[in-house]
Amino acid sequence: MPKSFTFWIHVIILVSSPFLGIAKNLVYVNPISCEYLGPDTIYVGSICTAPLLWNEPNNPICMSNNPGGVIVSRNLHSISGGYSFGDDVPAGTDVEVVYRITDNMGNVYFFEFVISFVDTIAPVFSSSTLPADTLVLNSGEYPPADVSATDNCDLNGDSLVIEHENSPLPNGCVGGSWTRIYTVTDPFGNQTHYTQHITQIPDTLPPVFAVPPQDTSVMCTDLPGAFQIWLAEQYSNMDLFNAGGGEIIIVDNAPESSFFENYCGVLEIEFTATDSCGNYSTVIVEFEVFDPNPPSIDKEADPLILNCADPNAKTILEDWLNAYGYAEFSDACGLDFIYMSPAPGDSNFVCNDLIQIKWIAQDICGQKSESSVVLLIADNDPPVLHIPPSDMMVDCFKSDLGEVFLNWLNDAGGADFSDSCSPDDFLNVSFLLDGNPIEETELWELFIAGFHSPCTDDLMIDGLLVTNVLSYIEVEFVFSDLCGNSLIHPAIFAAVDNQAPIITQVPGNLVLDCTDDQEIFNQIEIWYNNFGGFQADDDCSDVVYGANISLSELWDDILQSRDSSCGSTGTAEVMFFAEDLCGNRRLSSQISSVLVVDTTPPSITTPPSDLIVNCSSTKDSLIQNWIMNLGGAELSDNCGDIVPFTFEYSSNQGAEGIGQIIDGPYPSFVLSVCNEFWEVTFVVADECGNAISFGAMVFIEDSIPPDFSGTPDSAFYNCNEDIELIEVIVDDLCSSFELSFKDDFVADSTFGCGDFEQLILRTYTAEDVCGNTATFDQWLIVGDFEAPQFIIPTDTSAACNLAGDPDFTGYPFNLSDNCFSPVDLTIDFVDLEIGEICNRFIERIWTISDPCENSSVDTQIIIILDTLGPEIISSPVHLELECGDPQNQSLLENWLDNYGGLTATGGCAEFDIIPAINGSWEILPDGSVNFIYPFLPEKFDCAVIMDSIVGVELVDFILIDDCGNFTLASAEVRLFDTEAPEIFNCPNAYTVFIDEGECSGLFFQPGLVFFDACSIESFSEEKTDSVFLSSADPANPSLIVDPVVLFFSDVHSPFSSIQSVTLEIELIGVDGEQPTEFFMVYDEKGNYLGDTELTDDQCGYSLTTFNLQDVKNLNSMAEDGQISFTLIPFFTDTLPGSFFINNICDPGLVSGKLQIEYLSSSNLDVQFGINYEPLQPWVDFPESGVELTAGNHVLQVVVEDCSANRT
């Protein structure tokens, strides 16, 4: 606001008077005053400046306060900062303005005032940098946005201070909402705030193993240290991410170190990471302990040939078995167990014959080693029975019966036996029943099942004749030795029952309310069959209940006891008993009675109905019939017939009386009374005198108003018709009536479809003599109830793409309506397509409607013509294949399945796309297509190959619809050869050794194989060789045969690669039937292939087949033109030579057959050159070799295919 300033200048003049000799101080005031009425503050605008303006012509206002004083000048003296009046001054500047004022008395006055330039415009946030409201998972880690702002005084925002403040954060586990307030402040303290609303999502996400623990495998010999090292490494290396933030705790289920003693296998270690909200995730890794080495055989087992006639045979066999045949095994990680296979009891473990057995040692990791040895046990004597098994008889109610039975079996009935040869651990007791093997549990089940069958009497047990035997079983004990020699002895186990059942529930009496005989009998039958609730228990067998009389006898007793004067009542008695399966019987402690009584009166099944009789001449007979029929009531009695007694009545007119229901007398009523009512009470009883009474009302009245039946409730009039009076049909049963009516205009619209509509309500009233009134509403409706008329367009035919267009097939014409002009009518149609796809027509149902929804319908027939084939949208693209690619057939099939990328749309019918070889197809009269399905192109002859294209097949895609219309598109399958041939069996260098003293040697053509995938063909060859067995002393049965070598020649070709070999070895007339009589087969590289099959007899036959698939090894062996296999006879120095193959049979022939599968490459141009001499054909390589001097030489081999691809 303007301020007023007054400035006084004090001037002190010192005067010295010589006359007075004294000086005095005199003060004068220069009375010039000024007042500034302009602004002291100017607010800058959007560009942070404002003009320096203060209404200069009139500001400041100055005056002289001296008498006669006049201001003679007021001049702007100075403005601070170098500004001039009207200059733009920036915010934050204080401008000092000074004026010089003089008066007519020579006084000078300098007047100053200050104007401050102030910025009050707040900064503005850059909207693109403001964060939107958002959802976060971890509030604590949610970074602030990189917010920027501008200000009218700082367009770059360099001087602005931007801060943010968060409201209290919610619990991260349960979530909630919070705010982040961004504040920007300019240098003048102006502020702008922005509030971002942030919703904290509840932390339900478990930690994530970004770097999880890893599976590992360790040797069992490295435990337990390897496990502790691995576990520490997992904790050191694993990395976890927790989206919700907070501390993560990791636990595991790792076992103690002692766990790994004698452990082998896969151990699952579970690591569980849990965050502060209880969310957890689990990773399971495998710690595998393995042992790649089987147990070591420190000493092979010793063979055993034992004759059980030897008095020490049992000790010898027992020591040999306990010492594992004297085989010795060891294992770095620990042995698990050692066992023999086959073992005594196995089907292939036999005595009295030489067998081969194996002592098998298994370590804790399941690795096995075996020591094979021969065993012969000569034993034909069964065990000796010292004490035979004894019979056993027990009470059936013993609580430990099952245990006693099994103990008897396991104790072999108390038998004692032994064997002269077999150790006691190898003696066995088994069981037979009726000569058939059976197990203990099966014997128990059969024995206990006998508890549900009748008892047996006169059974001989241990020489005693026993009765009441509830169940018994005769078991044949089989005592066997190690060799299966056995003896059999029977014994009996029996359970007896001599106790009767114990009563737990005494039977009760039965008291029945009398009802019909069938119901009474049914209830007695249920009670009798339940033995009156009689219950008894037996410790051994099932309980059977009975009675002293039959059910029919009990029913006869009840019928004979009946009193004929009181329905179906009666009484009878019966005695029940309980009996077990052994005939032990116990009688009930009391006799049970059946009583049939009747104390119930008849019951009302349907209550009587009041009778309303309108005034008529037949009312008395209606009332009499109503009384005789008990007012329509229906009654029933549970025991006998119902006897009607009397009725009483009284009226509202004072009349009363009594009568017999069947015989009367009955009341009579006066016709003159318009409304009268009577109260009637009925009394009935059953044969036993149980009575019941009930009542009902009779009303005589005229309560029926006149009836308007037959009168129509509405009448309809068209817009061009007059309203007429309609005949009314009224009837009254009792009297005459008066009829009146009135009309009410209800509305000037009914359906809202025309200004001619009216709705009138006509109400008729009819009243009879008794004041009964009836009204009837009749609606008079004026509207439009006639449908429009039109002529339908004629039937026609059209192409399928035009048949649905009425502009082509025609619209209805000559439209007319009784209430509307043709322009008010609505035309609509519905098309129904009928018939086969190529023989279709449309039923077009035209509907013409007026605004009142009256419609006329007619049908137009349009025959659909379909002559358009499918339309191609995108054409198929060519398929390019690399020759020799094994995926070519699959790529071709995929290309054909996708029609080469062809897309099309149908004309009027569905269509199929058929790929076919160009020119191979024809469309048959029935619409089917005869064609040849495309296949991979055949390769061109070398002479015509250009641009690496070695084959082309043109494929036609036939698009044919269901009507036989078709469209054709074509594309090529092109076969390219861009891959160079390959050379196999090609080492980096060849070395030729020359004779001592020579300076040159011969280099022969190496066994290279040339292969080209584009010109490959397969073929097979069969090679054979046979060798007769030999030995140093033929026919010696103890001398082992010599090794056999089979040679197969001419197996190498430089243009053919071996892919597989099948080797068949026949042993013909060879001594090879025993487990130790076989050849071990090796290839020429020393690789063990397997063993030959045993022959079918001592000088018999066997066939052994080996399938060899190692391509590299096969071609390497064939490099010198032949392949050999060596057959070495198996032997061990622990057995005599007769246990192995001997040269004692005729013919003693080993025959070999080699089936070789080749892949051959044709059309290859192969040339060679030595020491960079001109190349010459590979086939011209001298068979005698090339003589080269000592030193290094270069062999250059060039292979080129028909497409000029070169290696």
HELIX and SHEET records of a PDB file:
HELIX    1   1 GLU A   56  ASN A   58  5                                   3    
HELIX    2   2 SER A   80  GLY A   82  5                                   3    
HELIX    3   3 SER A  127  THR A  129  5                                   3    
HELIX    4   4 SER A  139  GLU A  141  5                                   3    
HELIX    5   5 CYS A  220  ASP A  222  5                                   3    
HELIX    6   6 GLY A  225  ASN A  237  1                                  13    
HELIX    7   7 SER A  257  PHE A  260  5                                   4    
HELIX    8   8 ALA A  313  ASN A  322  1                                  10    
HELIX    9   9 TYR A  324  TYR A  326  5                                   3    
HELIX   10  10 LEU A  401  ASN A  410  1                                  10    
HELIX   11  11 ALA A  412  GLY A  414  5                                   3    
HELIX   12  12 ASP A  424  PHE A  426  5                                   3    
HELIX   13  13 GLU A  440  ALA A  449  1                                  10    
HELIX   14  14 GLY A  450  HIS A  452  5                                   3    
HELIX   15  15 ASP A  517  ASN A  529  1                                  13    
HELIX   16  16 PHE A  531  GLY A  533  5                                   3    
HELIX   17  17 LEU A  551  GLN A  560  1                                  10    
HELIX   18  18 LYS A  619  MET A  628  1                                  10    
HELIX   19  19 LEU A  630  GLY A  632  5                                   3    
HELIX   20  20 PRO A  806  THR A  809  1                                   4    
HELIX   21  21 PRO A  822  ASP A  824  5                                   3    
HELIX   22  22 ASN A  888  ASP A  897  1                                  10    
HELIX   23  23 TYR A  899  GLY A  901  5                                   3    
HELIX   24  24 CYS A  942  VAL A  944  5                                   3    
HELIX   25  25 ALA A 1013  SER A 1015  5                                   3    
HELIX   26  26 VAL A 1111  MET A 1117  1                                   7    
HELIX   27  27 ALA A 1118  ASP A 1120  5                                   3    
HELIX   28  28 GLY A 1137  PHE A 1139  5                                   3    
HELIX   29  29 TRP A 1178  ASP A 1180  5                                   3    
SHEET    1   A 2 ILE A   9  SER A  17  0                                        
SHEET    2   A 2 ILE A  22  ASN A  30 -1                                        
SHEET    1   B 2 ILE A  32  GLU A  35  0                                        
SHEET    2   B 2 ILE A  61  SER A  64 -1                                        
SHEET    1   C 4 THR A  41  TYR A  43  0                                        
SHEET    2   C 4 VAL A 108  VAL A 118  1                                        
SHEET    3   C 4 ASP A  94  ASP A 103 -1                                        
SHEET    4   C 4 ILE A  71  ILE A  79 -1                                        
SHEET    1   D 2 THR A  49  PRO A  51  0                                        
SHEET    2   D 2 ASP A  88  PRO A  90 -1                                        
SHEET    1   E 2 VAL A 124  PHE A 125  0                                        
SHEET    2   E 2 ALA A 149  THR A 150 -1                                        
SHEET    1   F 4 THR A 134  VAL A 136  0                                        
SHEET    2   F 4 GLN A 191  GLN A 200  1                                        
SHEET    3   F 4 GLY A 176  THR A 185 -1                                        
SHEET    4   F 4 VAL A 161  ASN A 166 -1                                        
SHEET    1   G 2 VAL A 208  VAL A 211  0                                        
SHEET    2   G 2 ASP A 239  PHE A 241 -1                                        
SHEET    1   H 4 THR A 216  MET A 219  0                                        
SHEET    2   H 4 TYR A 280  PHE A 290  1                                        
SHEET    3   H 4 GLY A 265  ASP A 275 -1                                        
SHEET    4   H 4 ILE A 248  ASP A 252 -1                                        
SHEET    1   I 2 SER A 296  LYS A 299  0                                        
SHEET    2   I 2 GLU A 328  SER A 330 -1                                        
SHEET    1   J 4 LEU A 304  ASN A 307  0                                        
SHEET    2   J 4 LYS A 368  ALA A 378  1                                        
SHEET    3   J 4 ILE A 355  ASP A 363 -1                                        
SHEET    4   J 4 LEU A 335  SER A 341 -1                                        
SHEET    1   K 2 VAL A 384  ILE A 387  0                                        
SHEET    2   K 2 ASP A 416  SER A 418 -1                                        
SHEET    1   L 5 MET A 392  ASP A 395  0                                        
SHEET    2   L 5 SER A 486  VAL A 496  1                                        
SHEET    3   L 5 VAL A 469  SER A 480 -1                                        
SHEET    4   L 5 ASN A 428  LEU A 433 -1                                        
SHEET    5   L 5 ASN A 436  ILE A 438 -1                                        
SHEET    1   M 2 LEU A 459  ILE A 461  0                                        
SHEET    2   M 2 LEU A 464  VAL A 466 -1                                        
SHEET    1   N 2 ILE A 502  GLN A 505  0                                        
SHEET    2   N 2 GLN A 535  ASP A 537 -1                                        
SHEET    1   O 3 LEU A 510  ASP A 513  0                                        
SHEET    2   O 3 SER A 592  VAL A 597  1                                        
SHEET    3   O 3 GLY A 570  VAL A 574 -1                                        
SHEET    1   P 3 VAL A 543  ALA A 547  0                                        
SHEET    2   P 3 PHE A 576  ASP A 580 -1                                        
SHEET    3   P 3 ARG A 585  LEU A 587 -1                                        
SHEET    1   Q 2 SER A 603  THR A 606  0                                        
SHEET    2   Q 2 GLU A 634  SER A 636 -1                                        
SHEET    1   R 5 LEU A 611  ASN A 614  0                                        
SHEET    2   R 5 ALA A 691  GLU A 701  1                                        
SHEET    3   R 5 GLU A 676  ASP A 686 -1                                        
SHEET    4   R 5 ILE A 642  SER A 651 -1                                        
SHEET    5   R 5 GLU A 656  GLN A 660 -1                                        
SHEET    1   S 4 SER A 714  ASN A 718  0                                        
SHEET    2   S 4 THR A 773  GLY A 783  1                                        
SHEET    3   S 4 GLN A 758  ASP A 768 -1                                        
SHEET    4   S 4 PHE A 737  ALA A 747 -1                                        
SHEET    1   T 2 GLN A 789  ILE A 791  0                                        
SHEET    2   T 2 PHE A 813  SER A 816 -1                                        
SHEET    1   U 4 THR A 796  ALA A 799  0                                        
SHEET    2   U 4 SER A 855  LEU A 865  1                                        
SHEET    3   U 4 ASN A 839  SER A 849 -1                                        
SHEET    4   U 4 THR A 826  GLU A 836 -1                                        
SHEET    1   V 2 GLU A 871  SER A 874  0                                        
SHEET    2   V 2 THR A 903  THR A 905 -1                                        
SHEET    1   W 4 LEU A 879  GLU A 882  0                                        
SHEET    2   W 4 PHE A 966  PHE A 976  1                                        
SHEET    3   W 4 ILE A 949  ASP A 961 -1                                        
SHEET    4   W 4 PHE A 911  ILE A 917 -1                                        
SHEET    1   X 2 GLU A 922  ILE A 923  0                                        
SHEET    2   X 2 VAL A 929  ASN A 930 -1                                        
SHEET    1   Y 2 GLU A 982  PHE A 984  0                                        
SHEET    2   Y 2 VAL A1009  PHE A1011 -1                                        
SHEET    1   Z 2 SER A1000  PHE A1003  0                                        
SHEET    2   Z 2 VAL A1186  THR A1189 -1                                        
SHEET    1  BA 4 ILE A1016  PHE A1028  0                                        
SHEET    2  BA 4 LEU A1149  SER A1161 -1                                        
SHEET    3  BA 4 SER A1056  VAL A1070 -1                                        
SHEET    4  BA 4 GLY A1100  LEU A1108 -1                                        
SHEET    1  BB 4 VAL A1044  SER A1049  0                                        
SHEET    2  BB 4 GLN A1122  PRO A1129 -1                                        
SHEET    3  BB 4 PHE A1079  ASP A1083 -1                                        
SHEET    4  BB 4 TYR A1088  ASP A1091 -1                                        
SHEET    1  BC 3 GLN A1176  PRO A1177  0                                        
SHEET    2  BC 3 ASP A1165  ILE A1170 -1                                        
SHEET    3  BC 3 LEU A1195  GLU A1200 -1                                        
END                                                                             
